[in-house]
Amino acid sequence: MRIPTPSIPTAVILVMVSVVLTAAGLSALSGGAVPRVDVTVSVPPGGRLPSGGLDSLLVSLASSAHLEPRFFIVEGPAVYEWTADSSQPLIGSGTATYRISAPCSACSIPSGAMFIVRVYDVLSQTYSFSPTLRA
């Protein structure tokens, strides 16, 4: 039995089809494009503790993608999940502002501490970060 030998044009077409299928498969596995999220943080009225620390923040997220954010405060090696006043996702393009609060008194940010706000998007399974801030 003789195995057919493909011609050069047929081989090129087979290679091109396999490249396209591989790229499509990798894109499907990765969940698509990663959204770009700009994170802006400010201190709301009443967000400071009498000691000067922080127990709540306003976090504005600007994105062109649908987001379902979860908020974390990273202070040195410690990471605390803070609760948002709303679990409403950011739908489509735009900006949404969330008031986030420390879930416990030990989770507040002490006065003078350096920290960042880390935002996890449940839908894309990616993180976005604020600049480094000081309480």
Secondary structure, 3 states (H helix, E strand, C coil): CCCCCCCHHHHHHHHHHHHHHHHHHHHHHHCCCCCCEEEEEECCCCCECCCCCECEEEEEEEECCCECEEEEEEECCEEEEEEECCCCCECCCEEEEEEEECCCHHHCECCCCEEEEEEEECCCCEEEECCCEEC
